Amino acid sequence: MEKTYFDRKLEEATEAAEQILARHLPEETGRQRKVIEAMNYSLTAGGKRLRPVLMRETFRMCGGAGEDIIGCFMAAIEMIHTYSLVHDDLPAMDNDRYRRGKKTTWYVYGDAMGILAGDGLLNYAFETALKAVKYCVEDSGDASETVSDTEKLRRMQRVWHALSVLAGKAGIHGMIGGQAVDIMAEGHAGAEEVPGDAQQIMFIHENKTAALIQAAMMVGAILAGASEEQIGRIEKCAYNIGIAFQIQDDILDVVGDSEELGKATGSDAMNHKQTYVTLKGMEQAGADVESLSREAAGILDEFEGEHEFLKNLIINLIYRRK
């Protein structure tokens, strides 16, 4: 079947994200090389690279140019996302042996090394993002394009703002907070079981999933020099995308194909886990995915920068099968 224009653009964007990530992989040397090998195994196991793609496309839509500074943050957010998956798969969490069609990190390297690999990815993500600082103060190399001190300071301020957003959305008031409440909802050993309701499910989705997508798009807007009002609109847009994405994930756990998804399906029901689907029903869940995604696309239409591919990417989340 001939690929559509969108499919080609998505392949190009994903490949660009892969190349940027490859440039930032830690070198597997030293006595600690086994944990670095486990980190790189996790990072190179495939995936949609949705968050770095969203980051770069938002950056471009808001008028950003260049690859150095945004590239550091693209790699960093994929490392944070991957570490969360490594830890999610652990026996103490979801106890999954396959992810993206491959054996999970703990299943290959042991659960202790799986924990350390996740820790390493989170820490190395911020080491990688901080590399952006050096690009703030460098000239282009062309004497006719010398960067002024004012512009260097402006770049630094954007990087610190971006780092603050990334840390906050990934932390206890974002993704980790959502994961903690998810664990409590499931009644894991050592955690008090909290019965699920609609508010709790939304809290988990808002923080465990949407927060990191918000970080991706907000960082892209911030580094491009978007206004506070524009950043706020992007935050709302990304919230919708994250919620829609997670509801669709809940749907696919019921109706998806395990071979196509690259992981086992039916795990939510097997673990007696409350999801958006169990609370709202399949029909309402599907309708909400579409409504949220289309509202997000409408927000993007308020921006003057090129965003057709970004909008199509969001709309395609409605129909994703993996």
ABEGO torsion letter per residue (X at the ends): XBBBAAAAAAAAAAAAAAAAAAAABBBBBEAAAAAAAAAAAAAAAEEAGAAAAAAAAAAAAAGBBEAAAAAAAAAAAAAAAAAAAAAAABAABAGBABBGGBBBAAAAAEAAAAAAAAAAAAAAAAAAAAAAAAAAABBAGBAAABBBAAAAAAAAAAAAAAAAAAAAAABAABAAAAAAAAAAAAGBBGBBBBBBBAAAAAAAAAAAAAAAAAAAAAAAAAAAGBBAAAAAAAAAAAAAAAAAAAAAAAAAAAABBAAAAGBBBGAAAAAGBBBAAAAAEAAAAAAAAAAAAAAAAAAAAABABBAAAAAAAAAAAAABAX
